Amino acid sequence: MKDRWKRKSIEEFAQYIVNHPPAGWTMQGDPETWPEQWATEIMPLANAALSRVEIGDSEQVGSQDRGPKCMWPVTLGKDYSNWANQQSLTQLR
């Protein structure tokens, strides 16, 4: 799928999405509940993304007025970029 979009403009990609909406894309219920639905819907994807990275031990890298500043090294799996790109296309749709 990614090769198909290499030669497409943003406008062509947007038009394709409009012309080919994914199944089940409409929201249910009161629009005021949509943000909560979206947050709930995205949690499994966030969990899947987190399971594809390795988070190392924290290390203190300095301090600020509010206390120490820490960093956690993150290593992405070799297939992470391809997987993330596909998920991004799905979410954009």
mmCIF file as gemmi writes it, N, C-alpha and C atoms, coordinates in Angstrom:
data_model
loop_
_atom_site.group_PDB
_atom_site.id
_atom_site.type_symbol
_atom_site.label_atom_id
_atom_site.label_alt_id
_atom_site.label_comp_id
_atom_site.label_asym_id
_atom_site.label_entity_id
_atom_site.label_seq_id
_atom_site.pdbx_PDB_ins_code
_atom_site.Cartn_x
_atom_site.Cartn_y
_atom_site.Cartn_z
_atom_site.occupancy
_atom_site.B_iso_or_equiv
_atom_site.pdbx_formal_charge
_atom_site.auth_seq_id
_atom_site.auth_asym_id
_atom_site.pdbx_PDB_model_num
ATOM 1 N N . MET Axp A 1 ? 0.809 -1.185 0 1 0 ? 1 A 1
ATOM 2 C CA . MET Axp A 1 ? 0 0 0 1 0 ? 1 A 1
ATOM 3 C C . MET Axp A 1 ? 0.857 1.256 0 1 0 ? 1 A 1
ATOM 4 N N . LYS Axp A 2 ? 1.977 1.226 0.724 1 0 ? 2 A 1
ATOM 5 C CA . LYS Axp A 2 ? 2.774 2.444 0.831 1 0 ? 2 A 1
ATOM 6 C C . LYS Axp A 2 ? 3.33 2.88 -0.518 1 0 ? 2 A 1
ATOM 7 N N . ASP Axp A 3 ? 3.678 1.94 -1.411 1 0 ? 3 A 1
ATOM 8 C CA . ASP Axp A 3 ? 4.201 2.315 -2.728 1 0 ? 3 A 1
ATOM 9 C C . ASP Axp A 3 ? 3.16 3.069 -3.539 1 0 ? 3 A 1
ATOM 10 N N . ARG Axp A 4 ? 1.908 2.709 -3.37 1 0 ? 4 A 1
ATOM 11 C CA . ARG Axp A 4 ? 0.832 3.372 -4.103 1 0 ? 4 A 1
ATOM 12 C C . ARG Axp A 4 ? 0.765 4.848 -3.742 1 0 ? 4 A 1
ATOM 13 N N . TRP Axp A 5 ? 1.13 5.216 -2.515 1 0 ? 5 A 1
ATOM 14 C CA . TRP Axp A 5 ? 1.001 6.609 -2.07 1 0 ? 5 A 1
ATOM 15 C C . TRP Axp A 5 ? 2.258 7.423 -2.275 1 0 ? 5 A 1
ATOM 16 N N . LYS Axp A 6 ? 3.345 6.814 -2.682 1 0 ? 6 A 1
ATOM 17 C CA . LYS Axp A 6 ? 4.578 7.564 -2.894 1 0 ? 6 A 1
ATOM 18 C C . LYS Axp A 6 ? 4.416 8.644 -3.956 1 0 ? 6 A 1
ATOM 19 N N . ARG Axp A 7 ? 3.594 8.382 -4.952 1 0 ? 7 A 1
ATOM 20 C CA . ARG Axp A 7 ? 3.44 9.31 -6.064 1 0 ? 7 A 1
ATOM 21 C C . ARG Axp A 7 ? 2.171 10.15 -5.949 1 0 ? 7 A 1
ATOM 22 N N . LYS Axp A 8 ? 1.491 10.097 -4.854 1 0 ? 8 A 1
ATOM 23 C CA . LYS Axp A 8 ? 0.239 10.821 -4.687 1 0 ? 8 A 1
ATOM 24 C C . LYS Axp A 8 ? 0.463 12.102 -3.889 1 0 ? 8 A 1
ATOM 25 N N . SER Axp A 9 ? -0.292 13.109 -4.234 1 0 ? 9 A 1
ATOM 26 C CA . SER Axp A 9 ? -0.251 14.353 -3.465 1 0 ? 9 A 1
ATOM 27 C C . SER Axp A 9 ? -1.157 14.208 -2.243 1 0 ? 9 A 1
ATOM 28 N N . ILE Axp A 10 ? -1.049 15.127 -1.342 1 0 ? 10 A 1
ATOM 29 C CA . ILE Axp A 10 ? -1.915 15.125 -0.158 1 0 ? 10 A 1
ATOM 30 C C . ILE Axp A 10 ? -3.374 15.236 -0.597 1 0 ? 10 A 1
ATOM 31 N N . GLU Axp A 11 ? -3.626 16.068 -1.581 1 0 ? 11 A 1
ATOM 32 C CA . GLU Axp A 11 ? -4.989 16.244 -2.073 1 0 ? 11 A 1
ATOM 33 C C . GLU Axp A 11 ? -5.544 14.945 -2.659 1 0 ? 11 A 1
ATOM 34 N N . GLU Axp A 12 ? -4.716 14.215 -3.425 1 0 ? 12 A 1
ATOM 35 C CA . GLU Axp A 12 ? -5.157 12.947 -4.007 1 0 ? 12 A 1
ATOM 36 C C . GLU Axp A 12 ? -5.425 11.923 -2.912 1 0 ? 12 A 1
ATOM 37 N N . PHE Axp A 13 ? -4.571 11.901 -1.902 1 0 ? 13 A 1
ATOM 38 C CA . PHE Axp A 13 ? -4.762 10.973 -0.788 1 0 ? 13 A 1
ATOM 39 C C . PHE Axp A 13 ? -6.059 11.305 -0.049 1 0 ? 13 A 1
ATOM 40 N N . ALA Axp A 14 ? -6.294 12.582 0.217 1 0 ? 14 A 1
ATOM 41 C CA . ALA Axp A 14 ? -7.517 13 0.91 1 0 ? 14 A 1
ATOM 42 C C . ALA Axp A 14 ? -8.753 12.635 0.083 1 0 ? 14 A 1
ATOM 43 N N . GLN Axp A 15 ? -8.689 12.855 -1.22 1 0 ? 15 A 1
ATOM 44 C CA . GLN Axp A 15 ? -9.823 12.521 -2.077 1 0 ? 15 A 1
ATOM 45 C C . GLN Axp A 15 ? -10.079 11.023 -2.088 1 0 ? 15 A 1
ATOM 46 N N . TYR Axp A 16 ? -9.022 10.221 -2.095 1 0 ? 16 A 1
ATOM 47 C CA . TYR Axp A 16 ? -9.183 8.777 -2.042 1 0 ? 16 A 1
ATOM 48 C C . TYR Axp A 16 ? -9.91 8.373 -0.76 1 0 ? 16 A 1
ATOM 49 N N . ILE Axp A 17 ? -9.526 8.963 0.348 1 0 ? 17 A 1
ATOM 50 C CA . ILE Axp A 17 ? -10.166 8.64 1.627 1 0 ? 17 A 1
ATOM 51 C C . ILE Axp A 17 ? -11.644 9.02 1.592 1 0 ? 17 A 1
ATOM 52 N N . VAL Axp A 18 ? -11.944 10.199 1.06 1 0 ? 18 A 1
ATOM 53 C CA . VAL Axp A 18 ? -13.34 10.637 0.952 1 0 ? 18 A 1
ATOM 54 C C . VAL Axp A 18 ? -14.137 9.67 0.066 1 0 ? 18 A 1
ATOM 55 N N . ASN Axp A 19 ? -13.547 9.237 -1.038 1 0 ? 19 A 1
ATOM 56 C CA . ASN Axp A 19 ? -14.231 8.351 -1.975 1 0 ? 19 A 1
ATOM 57 C C . ASN Axp A 19 ? -14.331 6.912 -1.49 1 0 ? 19 A 1
ATOM 58 N N . HIS Axp A 20 ? -13.473 6.518 -0.558 1 0 ? 20 A 1
ATOM 59 C CA . HIS Axp A 20 ? -13.436 5.137 -0.062 1 0 ? 20 A 1
ATOM 60 C C . HIS Axp A 20 ? -13.432 5.117 1.473 1 0 ? 20 A 1
ATOM 61 N N . PRO Axp A 21 ? -14.512 5.587 2.093 1 0 ? 21 A 1
ATOM 62 C CA . PRO Axp A 21 ? -14.527 5.588 3.558 1 0 ? 21 A 1
ATOM 63 C C . PRO Axp A 21 ? -14.488 4.164 4.107 1 0 ? 21 A 1
ATOM 64 N N . PRO Axp A 22 ? -13.774 3.95 5.204 1 0 ? 22 A 1
ATOM 65 C CA . PRO Axp A 22 ? -13.714 2.614 5.782 1 0 ? 22 A 1
ATOM 66 C C . PRO Axp A 22 ? -15.062 2.219 6.392 1 0 ? 22 A 1
ATOM 67 N N . ALA Axp A 23 ? -15.3 0.933 6.465 1 0 ? 23 A 1
ATOM 68 C CA . ALA Axp A 23 ? -16.535 0.434 7.069 1 0 ? 23 A 1
ATOM 69 C C . ALA Axp A 23 ? -16.565 0.811 8.55 1 0 ? 23 A 1
ATOM 70 N N . GLY Axp A 24 ? -17.733 1.17 9.018 1 0 ? 24 A 1
ATOM 71 C CA . GLY Axp A 24 ? -17.911 1.448 10.437 1 0 ? 24 A 1
ATOM 72 C C . GLY Axp A 24 ? -17.292 2.745 10.92 1 0 ? 24 A 1
ATOM 73 N N . TRP Axp A 25 ? -17.091 3.713 10.04 1 0 ? 25 A 1
ATOM 74 C CA . TRP Axp A 25 ? -16.416 4.949 10.444 1 0 ? 25 A 1
ATOM 75 C C . TRP Axp A 25 ? -17.334 5.937 11.123 1 0 ? 25 A 1
ATOM 76 N N . THR Axp A 26 ? -18.642 5.775 11.001 1 0 ? 26 A 1
ATOM 77 C CA . THR Axp A 26 ? -19.553 6.751 11.588 1 0 ? 26 A 1
ATOM 78 C C . THR Axp A 26 ? -19.606 6.586 13.1 1 0 ? 26 A 1
ATOM 79 N N . MET Axp A 27 ? -19.798 7.69 13.766 1 0 ? 27 A 1
ATOM 80 C CA . MET Axp A 27 ? -19.87 7.685 15.231 1 0 ? 27 A 1
ATOM 81 C C . MET Axp A 27 ? -21.311 7.477 15.677 1 0 ? 27 A 1
ATOM 82 N N . GLN Axp A 28 ? -21.46 6.895 16.842 1 0 ? 28 A 1
ATOM 83 C CA . GLN Axp A 28 ? -22.777 6.638 17.41 1 0 ? 28 A 1
ATOM 84 C C . GLN Axp A 28 ? -23.004 7.563 18.599 1 0 ? 28 A 1
ATOM 85 N N . GLY Axp A 29 ? -24.251 7.849 18.863 1 0 ? 29 A 1
ATOM 86 C CA . GLY Axp A 29 ? -24.607 8.589 20.064 1 0 ? 29 A 1
ATOM 87 C C . GLY Axp A 29 ? -24.428 10.091 19.923 1 0 ? 29 A 1
ATOM 88 N N . ASP Axp A 30 ? -24.561 10.756 21.042 1 0 ? 30 A 1
ATOM 89 C CA . ASP Axp A 30 ? -24.453 12.208 21.139 1 0 ? 30 A 1
ATOM 90 C C . ASP Axp A 30 ? -23.029 12.651 20.814 1 0 ? 30 A 1
ATOM 91 N N . PRO Axp A 31 ? -22.859 13.664 19.972 1 0 ? 31 A 1
ATOM 92 C CA . PRO Axp A 31 ? -21.507 14.135 19.656 1 0 ? 31 A 1
ATOM 93 C C . PRO Axp A 31 ? -20.675 14.507 20.884 1 0 ? 31 A 1
ATOM 94 N N . GLU Axp A 32 ? -21.315 14.861 21.968 1 0 ? 32 A 1
ATOM 95 C CA . GLU Axp A 32 ? -20.559 15.175 23.185 1 0 ? 32 A 1
ATOM 96 C C . GLU Axp A 32 ? -19.848 13.944 23.747 1 0 ? 32 A 1
ATOM 97 N N . THR Axp A 33 ? -20.27 12.747 23.352 1 0 ? 33 A 1
ATOM 98 C CA . THR Axp A 33 ? -19.624 11.523 23.838 1 0 ? 33 A 1
ATOM 99 C C . THR Axp A 33 ? -18.503 11.054 22.91 1 0 ? 33 A 1
ATOM 100 N N . TRP Axp A 34 ? -18.379 11.671 21.742 1 0 ? 34 A 1
ATOM 101 C CA . TRP Axp A 34 ? -17.386 11.223 20.77 1 0 ? 34 A 1
ATOM 102 C C . TRP Axp A 34 ? -15.954 11.271 21.279 1 0 ? 34 A 1
ATOM 103 N N . PRO Axp A 35 ? -15.519 12.342 21.96 1 0 ? 35 A 1
ATOM 104 C CA . PRO Axp A 35 ? -14.125 12.326 22.451 1 0 ? 35 A 1
ATOM 105 C C . PRO Axp A 35 ? -13.834 11.128 23.362 1 0 ? 35 A 1
ATOM 106 N N . GLU Axp A 36 ? -14.775 10.792 24.219 1 0 ? 36 A 1
ATOM 107 C CA . GLU Axp A 36 ? -14.58 9.64 25.099 1 0 ? 36 A 1
ATOM 108 C C . GLU Axp A 36 ? -14.531 8.344 24.282 1 0 ? 36 A 1
ATOM 109 N N . GLN Axp A 37 ? -15.386 8.241 23.278 1 0 ? 37 A 1
ATOM 110 C CA . GLN Axp A 37 ? -15.373 7.063 22.419 1 0 ? 37 A 1
ATOM 111 C C . GLN Axp A 37 ? -14.036 6.943 21.69 1 0 ? 37 A 1
ATOM 112 N N . TRP Axp A 38 ? -13.537 8.07 21.181 1 0 ? 38 A 1
ATOM 113 C CA . TRP Axp A 38 ? -12.258 8.048 20.463 1 0 ? 38 A 1
ATOM 114 C C . TRP Axp A 38 ? -11.12 7.64 21.393 1 0 ? 38 A 1
ATOM 115 N N . ALA Axp A 39 ? -11.129 8.18 22.611 1 0 ? 39 A 1
ATOM 116 C CA . ALA Axp A 39 ? -10.071 7.844 23.564 1 0 ? 39 A 1
ATOM 117 C C . ALA Axp A 39 ? -10.115 6.356 23.913 1 0 ? 39 A 1
ATOM 118 N N . THR Axp A 40 ? -11.305 5.836 24.119 1 0 ? 40 A 1
ATOM 119 C CA . THR Axp A 40 ? -11.457 4.413 24.435 1 0 ? 40 A 1
ATOM 120 C C . THR Axp A 40 ? -11.043 3.55 23.258 1 0 ? 40 A 1
ATOM 121 N N . GLU Axp A 41 ? -11.421 3.978 22.049 1 0 ? 41 A 1
ATOM 122 C CA . GLU Axp A 41 ? -11.107 3.222 20.848 1 0 ? 41 A 1
ATOM 123 C C . GLU Axp A 41 ? -9.605 3.144 20.582 1 0 ? 41 A 1
ATOM 124 N N . ILE Axp A 42 ? -8.868 4.18 20.928 1 0 ? 42 A 1
ATOM 125 C CA . ILE Axp A 42 ? -7.442 4.238 20.591 1 0 ? 42 A 1
ATOM 126 C C . ILE Axp A 42 ? -6.564 3.469 21.595 1 0 ? 42 A 1
ATOM 127 N N . MET Axp A 43 ? -7.095 3.142 22.752 1 0 ? 43 A 1
ATOM 128 C CA . MET Axp A 43 ? -6.28 2.48 23.774 1 0 ? 43 A 1
ATOM 129 C C . MET Axp A 43 ? -5.66 1.159 23.307 1 0 ? 43 A 1
ATOM 130 N N . PRO Axp A 44 ? -6.384 0.28 22.622 1 0 ? 44 A 1
ATOM 131 C CA . PRO Axp A 44 ? -5.724 -0.947 22.142 1 0 ? 44 A 1
ATOM 132 C C . PRO Axp A 44 ? -4.576 -0.655 21.172 1 0 ? 44 A 1
ATOM 133 N N . LEU Axp A 45 ? -4.721 0.375 20.337 1 0 ? 45 A 1
ATOM 134 C CA . LEU Axp A 45 ? -3.646 0.736 19.417 1 0 ? 45 A 1
ATOM 135 C C . LEU Axp A 45 ? -2.441 1.267 20.19 1 0 ? 45 A 1
ATOM 136 N N . ALA Axp A 46 ? -2.69 2.075 21.207 1 0 ? 46 A 1
ATOM 137 C CA . ALA Axp A 46 ? -1.595 2.578 22.037 1 0 ? 46 A 1
ATOM 138 C C . ALA Axp A 46 ? -0.867 1.422 22.727 1 0 ? 46 A 1
ATOM 139 N N . ASN Axp A 47 ? -1.615 0.454 23.205 1 0 ? 47 A 1
ATOM 140 C CA . ASN Axp A 47 ? -1.014 -0.716 23.845 1 0 ? 47 A 1
ATOM 141 C C . ASN Axp A 47 ? -0.184 -1.508 22.844 1 0 ? 47 A 1
ATOM 142 N N . ALA Axp A 48 ? -0.698 -1.67 21.624 1 0 ? 48 A 1
ATOM 143 C CA . ALA Axp A 48 ? 0.046 -2.386 20.59 1 0 ? 48 A 1
ATOM 144 C C . ALA Axp A 48 ? 1.341 -1.65 20.248 1 0 ? 48 A 1
ATOM 145 N N . ALA Axp A 49 ? 1.281 -0.328 20.186 1 0 ? 49 A 1
ATOM 146 C CA . ALA Axp A 49 ? 2.482 0.457 19.889 1 0 ? 49 A 1
ATOM 147 C C . ALA Axp A 49 ? 3.51 0.297 21.006 1 0 ? 49 A 1
ATOM 148 N N . LEU Axp A 50 ? 3.043 0.368 22.235 1 0 ? 50 A 1
ATOM 149 C CA . LEU Axp A 50 ? 3.952 0.245 23.373 1 0 ? 50 A 1
ATOM 150 C C . LEU Axp A 50 ? 4.602 -1.13 23.436 1 0 ? 50 A 1
ATOM 151 N N . SER Axp A 51 ? 3.89 -2.148 22.995 1 0 ? 51 A 1
ATOM 152 C CA . SER Axp A 51 ? 4.456 -3.501 23.029 1 0 ? 51 A 1
ATOM 153 C C . SER Axp A 51 ? 5.534 -3.692 21.965 1 0 ? 51 A 1
ATOM 154 N N . ARG Axp A 52 ? 5.657 -2.744 21.038 1 0 ? 52 A 1
ATOM 155 C CA . ARG Axp A 52 ? 6.653 -2.843 19.97 1 0 ? 52 A 1
ATOM 156 C C . ARG Axp A 52 ? 7.914 -2.024 20.247 1 0 ? 52 A 1
ATOM 157 N N . VAL Axp A 53 ? 8.016 -1.474 21.433 1 0 ? 53 A 1
ATOM 158 C CA . VAL Axp A 53 ? 9.21 -0.714 21.791 1 0 ? 53 A 1
ATOM 159 C C . VAL Axp A 53 ? 9.817 -1.272 23.07 1 0 ? 53 A 1
ATOM 160 N N . GLU Axp A 54 ? 11.092 -1.043 23.225 1 0 ? 54 A 1
ATOM 161 C CA . GLU Axp A 54 ? 11.786 -1.426 24.453 1 0 ? 54 A 1
ATOM 162 C C . GLU Axp A 54 ? 12.174 -0.142 25.173 1 0 ? 54 A 1
ATOM 163 N N . ILE Axp A 55 ? 11.742 -0.017 26.407 1 0 ? 55 A 1
ATOM 164 C CA . ILE Axp A 55 ? 12.041 1.172 27.2 1 0 ? 55 A 1
ATOM 165 C C . ILE Axp A 55 ? 13.095 0.798 28.219 1 0 ? 55 A 1
ATOM 166 N N . GLY Axp A 56 ? 14.224 1.49 28.166 1 0 ? 56 A 1
ATOM 167 C CA . GLY Axp A 56 ? 15.328 1.206 29.065 1 0 ? 56 A 1
ATOM 168 C C . GLY Axp A 56 ? 15.152 1.853 30.426 1 0 ? 56 A 1
ATOM 169 N N . ASP Axp A 57 ? 16.145 1.668 31.27 1 0 ? 57 A 1
ATOM 170 C CA . ASP Axp A 57 ? 16.118 2.253 32.609 1 0 ? 57 A 1
ATOM 171 C C . ASP Axp A 57 ? 16.294 3.761 32.523 1 0 ? 57 A 1
ATOM 172 N N . SER Axp A 58 ? 15.67 4.45 33.452 1 0 ? 58 A 1
ATOM 173 C CA . SER Axp A 58 ? 15.763 5.906 33.459 1 0 ? 58 A 1
ATOM 174 C C . SER Axp A 58 ? 17.156 6.347 33.903 1 0 ? 58 A 1
ATOM 175 N N . GLU Axp A 59 ? 17.514 7.518 33.448 1 0 ? 59 A 1
ATOM 176 C CA . GLU Axp A 59 ? 18.773 8.112 33.874 1 0 ? 59 A 1
ATOM 177 C C . GLU Axp A 59 ? 18.554 9.6 34.07 1 0 ? 59 A 1
ATOM 178 N N . GLN Axp A 60 ? 19.141 10.122 35.115 1 0 ? 60 A 1
ATOM 179 C CA . GLN Axp A 60 ? 19.011 11.545 35.393 1 0 ? 60 A 1
ATOM 180 C C . GLN Axp A 60 ? 19.953 12.308 34.468 1 0 ? 60 A 1
ATOM 181 N N . VAL Axp A 61 ? 19.423 13.319 33.8 1 0 ? 61 A 1
ATOM 182 C CA . VAL Axp A 61 ? 20.22 14.064 32.829 1 0 ? 61 A 1
ATOM 183 C C . VAL Axp A 61 ? 20.369 15.526 33.218 1 0 ? 61 A 1
ATOM 184 N N . GLY Axp A 62 ? 19.961 15.874 34.373 1 0 ? 62 A 1
ATOM 185 C CA . GLY Axp A 62 ? 20.054 17.26 34.822 1 0 ? 62 A 1
ATOM 186 C C . GLY Axp A 62 ? 18.89 17.561 35.736 1 0 ? 62 A 1
ATOM 187 N N . SER Axp A 63 ? 18.804 18.781 36.131 1 0 ? 63 A 1
ATOM 188 C CA . SER Axp A 63 ? 17.688 19.151 36.995 1 0 ? 63 A 1
ATOM 189 C C . SER Axp A 63 ? 17.139 20.504 36.563 1 0 ? 63 A 1
ATOM 190 N N . GLN Axp A 64 ? 15.899 20.703 36.912 1 0 ? 64 A 1
ATOM 191 C CA . GLN Axp A 64 ? 15.237 21.965 36.665 1 0 ? 64 A 1
ATOM 192 C C . GLN Axp A 64 ? 14.719 22.473 37.99 1 0 ? 64 A 1
ATOM 193 N N . ASP Axp A 65 ? 14.072 23.603 37.964 1 0 ? 65 A 1
ATOM 194 C CA . ASP Axp A 65 ? 13.537 24.188 39.19 1 0 ? 65 A 1
ATOM 195 C C . ASP Axp A 65 ? 12.571 23.249 39.912 1 0 ? 65 A 1
ATOM 196 N N . ARG Axp A 66 ? 11.914 22.404 39.183 1 0 ? 66 A 1
ATOM 197 C CA . ARG Axp A 66 ? 10.901 21.52 39.773 1 0 ? 66 A 1
ATOM 198 C C . ARG Axp A 66 ? 11.447 20.156 40.156 1 0 ? 66 A 1
ATOM 199 N N . GLY Axp A 67 ? 12.725 19.947 40.067 1 0 ? 67 A 1
ATOM 200 C CA . GLY Axp A 67 ? 13.297 18.672 40.445 1 0 ? 67 A 1
ATOM 201 C C . GLY Axp A 67 ? 14.121 18.073 39.337 1 0 ? 67 A 1
ATOM 202 N N . PRO Axp A 68 ? 14.586 16.836 39.532 1 0 ? 68 A 1
ATOM 203 C CA . PRO Axp A 68 ? 15.453 16.195 38.549 1 0 ? 68 A 1
ATOM 204 C C . PRO Axp A 68 ? 14.721 15.951 37.231 1 0 ? 68 A 1
ATOM 205 N N . LYS Axp A 69 ? 15.486 15.977 36.182 1 0 ? 69 A 1
ATOM 206 C CA . LYS Axp A 69 ? 14.964 15.67 34.856 1 0 ? 69 A 1
ATOM 207 C C . LYS Axp A 69 ? 15.523 14.306 34.467 1 0 ? 69 A 1
ATOM 208 N N . CYS Axp A 70 ? 14.627 13.396 34.076 1 0 ? 70 A 1
ATOM 209 C CA . CYS Axp A 70 ? 15.042 12.039 33.723 1 0 ? 70 A 1
ATOM 210 C C . CYS Axp A 70 ? 14.682 11.743 32.275 1 0 ? 70 A 1
ATOM 211 N N . MET Axp A 71 ? 15.421 10.816 31.707 1 0 ? 71 A 1
ATOM 212 C CA . MET Axp A 71 ? 15.148 10.325 30.36 1 0 ? 71 A 1
ATOM 213 C C . MET Axp A 71 ? 15.116 8.81 30.393 1 0 ? 71 A 1
ATOM 214 N N . TRP Axp A 72 ? 14.318 8.233 29.491 1 0 ? 72 A 1
ATOM 215 C CA . TRP Axp A 72 ? 14.251 6.805 29.33 1 0 ? 72 A 1
ATOM 216 C C . TRP Axp A 72 ? 14.606 6.492 27.88 1 0 ? 72 A 1
ATOM 217 N N . PRO Axp A 73 ? 15.667 5.741 27.646 1 0 ? 73 A 1
ATOM 218 C CA . PRO Axp A 73 ? 16.005 5.396 26.269 1 0 ? 73 A 1
ATOM 219 C C . PRO Axp A 73 ? 14.957 4.446 25.687 1 0 ? 73 A 1
ATOM 220 N N . VAL Axp A 74 ? 14.599 4.682 24.441 1 0 ? 74 A 1
ATOM 221 C CA . VAL Axp A 74 ? 13.591 3.869 23.765 1 0 ? 74 A 1
ATOM 222 C C . VAL Axp A 74 ? 14.209 3.276 22.503 1 0 ? 74 A 1
ATOM 223 N N . THR Axp A 75 ? 14.024 1.978 22.331 1 0 ? 75 A 1
ATOM 224 C CA . THR Axp A 75 ? 14.496 1.278 21.14 1 0 ? 75 A 1
ATOM 225 C C . THR Axp A 75 ? 13.279 0.742 20.392 1 0 ? 75 A 1
ATOM 226 N N . LEU Axp A 76 ? 13.169 1.11 19.123 1 0 ? 76 A 1
ATOM 227 C CA . LEU Axp A 76 ? 12.056 0.631 18.308 1 0 ? 76 A 1
ATOM 228 C C . LEU Axp A 76 ? 12.422 -0.691 17.657 1 0 ? 76 A 1
ATOM 229 N N . GLY Axp A 77 ? 11.457 -1.601 17.611 1 0 ? 77 A 1
ATOM 230 C CA . GLY Axp A 77 ? 11.667 -2.858 16.913 1 0 ? 77 A 1
ATOM 231 C C . GLY Axp A 77 ? 11.87 -2.613 15.424 1 0 ? 77 A 1
ATOM 232 N N . LYS Axp A 78 ? 12.465 -3.581 14.728 1 0 ? 78 A 1
ATOM 233 C CA . LYS Axp A 78 ? 12.809 -3.369 13.322 1 0 ? 78 A 1
ATOM 234 C C . LYS Axp A 78 ? 11.582 -3.187 12.436 1 0 ? 78 A 1
ATOM 235 N N . ASP Axp A 79 ? 10.437 -3.717 12.824 1 0 ? 79 A 1
ATOM 236 C CA . ASP Axp A 79 ? 9.229 -3.559 12.009 1 0 ? 79 A 1
ATOM 237 C C . ASP Axp A 79 ? 8.354 -2.403 12.472 1 0 ? 79 A 1
ATOM 238 N N . TYR Axp A 80 ? 8.805 -1.654 13.466 1 0 ? 80 A 1
ATOM 239 C CA . TYR Axp A 80 ? 7.959 -0.616 14.054 1 0 ? 80 A 1
ATOM 240 C C . TYR Axp A 80 ? 7.544 0.454 13.041 1 0 ? 80 A 1
ATOM 241 N N . SER Axp A 81 ? 8.458 0.949 12.247 1 0 ? 81 A 1
ATOM 242 C CA . SER Axp A 81 ? 8.138 2.032 11.311 1 0 ? 81 A 1
ATOM 243 C C . SER Axp A 81 ? 7.086 1.606 10.3 1 0 ? 81 A 1
ATOM 244 N N . ASN Axp A 82 ? 7.246 0.415 9.731 1 0 ? 82 A 1
ATOM 245 C CA . ASN Axp A 82 ? 6.241 -0.069 8.782 1 0 ? 82 A 1
ATOM 246 C C . ASN Axp A 82 ? 4.882 -0.232 9.446 1 0 ? 82 A 1
ATOM 247 N N . TRP Axp A 83 ? 4.882 -0.819 10.63 1 0 ? 83 A 1
ATOM 248 C CA . TRP Axp A 83 ? 3.64 -1.002 11.371 1 0 ? 83 A 1
ATOM 249 C C . TRP Axp A 83 ? 3.009 0.349 11.699 1 0 ? 83 A 1
ATOM 250 N N . ALA Axp A 84 ? 3.798 1.294 12.186 1 0 ? 84 A 1
ATOM 251 C CA . ALA Axp A 84 ? 3.282 2.611 12.561 1 0 ? 84 A 1
ATOM 252 C C . ALA Axp A 84 ? 2.743 3.361 11.347 1 0 ? 84 A 1
ATOM 253 N N . ASN Axp A 85 ? 3.423 3.248 10.214 1 0 ? 85 A 1
ATOM 254 C CA . ASN Axp A 85 ? 2.933 3.897 9 1 0 ? 85 A 1
ATOM 255 C C . ASN Axp A 85 ? 1.574 3.338 8.593 1 0 ? 85 A 1
ATOM 256 N N . GLN Axp A 86 ? 1.427 2.031 8.662 1 0 ? 86 A 1
ATOM 257 C CA . GLN Axp A 86 ? 0.142 1.416 8.309 1 0 ? 86 A 1
ATOM 258 C C . GLN Axp A 86 ? -0.949 1.863 9.278 1 0 ? 86 A 1
ATOM 259 N N . GLN Axp A 87 ? -0.623 1.928 10.555 1 0 ? 87 A 1
ATOM 260 C CA . GLN Axp A 87 ? -1.609 2.369 11.544 1 0 ? 87 A 1
ATOM 261 C C . GLN Axp A 87 ? -2.002 3.822 11.3 1 0 ? 87 A 1
ATOM 262 N N . SER Axp A 88 ? -1.033 4.638 10.91 1 0 ? 88 A 1
ATOM 263 C CA . SER Axp A 88 ? -1.323 6.046 10.625 1 0 ? 88 A 1
ATOM 264 C C . SER Axp A 88 ? -2.289 6.179 9.458 1 0 ? 88 A 1
ATOM 265 N N . LEU Axp A 89 ? -2.056 5.4 8.41 1 0 ? 89 A 1
ATOM 266 C CA . LEU Axp A 89 ? -2.975 5.443 7.268 1 0 ? 89 A 1
ATOM 267 C C . LEU Axp A 89 ? -4.378 5.015 7.697 1 0 ? 89 A 1
ATOM 268 N N . THR Axp A 90 ? -4.454 3.99 8.506 1 0 ? 90 A 1
ATOM 269 C CA . THR Axp A 90 ? -5.757 3.52 8.977 1 0 ? 90 A 1
ATOM 270 C C . THR Axp A 90 ? -6.437 4.595 9.822 1 0 ? 90 A 1
ATOM 271 N N . GLN Axp A 91 ? -5.703 5.232 10.703 1 0 ? 91 A 1
ATOM 272 C CA . GLN Axp A 91 ? -6.281 6.265 11.557 1 0 ? 91 A 1
ATOM 273 C C . GLN Axp A 91 ? -6.698 7.493 10.761 1 0 ? 91 A 1
ATOM 274 N N . LEU Axp A 92 ? -5.929 7.858 9.759 1 0 ? 92 A 1
ATOM 275 C CA . LEU Axp A 92 ? -6.319 8.987 8.919 1 0 ? 92 A 1
ATOM 276 C C . LEU Axp A 92 ? -7.634 8.718 8.2 1 0 ? 92 A 1
ATOM 277 N N . ARG Axp A 93 ? -7.821 7.49 7.797 1 0 ? 93 A 1
ATOM 278 C CA . ARG Axp A 93 ? -9.08 7.139 7.137 1 0 ? 93 A 1
ATOM 279 C C . ARG Axp A 93 ? -10.199 7.22 8.127 1 0 ? 93 A 1
